Amino acid sequence: MKFKIDQDYHIHTYLSSCSNDPEQNLKNIINAEKENGIKDICITDHFWDENVEGASGWYQPQNFAHISKIKPIPEADGIKVRFGCETDMDKFFTVGVSKEKFDEFEFIIVPTTHLHMVNFTLTEEDSKSNKRRAELWVERFEKLMELDLPFHKIGLAHPACSLMAPRTREDYLEVLSLISDEDMERLFSKAAKLKMGIEINSYDMKFDEKDTDAVLRMFRIAKNAGCKFYLGSDAHHIDSFCEAIPYYERVIDILNLTEEDKFKLPD
């Protein structure tokens, strides 16, 4: 059976500093997702645990008390609503959720591609080289999977995100090209064994047709390695939900994804 577009495991509310949109509240999110046929959603506001040292100035206010303002998570007719978070990995490969907080979340998504945060997720020297950025894509993914994490509820957020090389589109495509098939095969094979989810992020999928192979190479490799995928709108505003659907559809068709390829959180 073809992969159904019925989930969204990457959503920001007004509590994420990158949204700060009062209309991006739970009531409006639930209504928008219902209109698009989505039945399983997870709220993933940006979060850095106050019990983990090293928060950047941007992350510091986005602590547990802050993101918990969205609670209580309501029971919604016809749609499952979950409480999760999007944390980060700093330049020392520290992830911003303490073990004590794991049980507070149904899903934790971790981007290894937030390489626009110079001096937080990478050094200034590392930021100067596309080759080094490609090496960091490999190193950060590898280090993530070496951590003691509950991988059954861990998602790799936007693995093809252009923020890995934010200066120009050409830089981004070059960084993708510098990551070898062999490294991708090794890493995604390990991710499949850990049973972590791999995100199909709607923003990553807004590529020109000529860039299809460059962007989707990692997802083809991940599929062949046995990885499971989840959908993430990465919505910061209400109109983002509807905009995500055609990008999902395109990628599902290109990769020939089925329900067997879907990562699902338990009911």
Secondary structure, DSSP 8 states (H G I E B T S, - for coil): -B----EEEEE--TTSTTT--TT-SHHHHHHHHHHTT--EEEEEEE---TTSS---TTTTT--HHHHGGG-S---BTTBEEEEEEE--B-TT--BS--GGGGGG-SEEEEES--TTSBTTTB-TTGGG-HHHHHHHHHHHHHHHHHS---GGGEEEE-TT-GGGS-S-HHHHHHHHHHS-HHHHHHHHHHHHHHT-EEEEETTTT---GGGHHHHHHHHHHHHHHT-EEEEE--BSSTTHHHHHHHHHHHHHHHHT-BGGGB-----
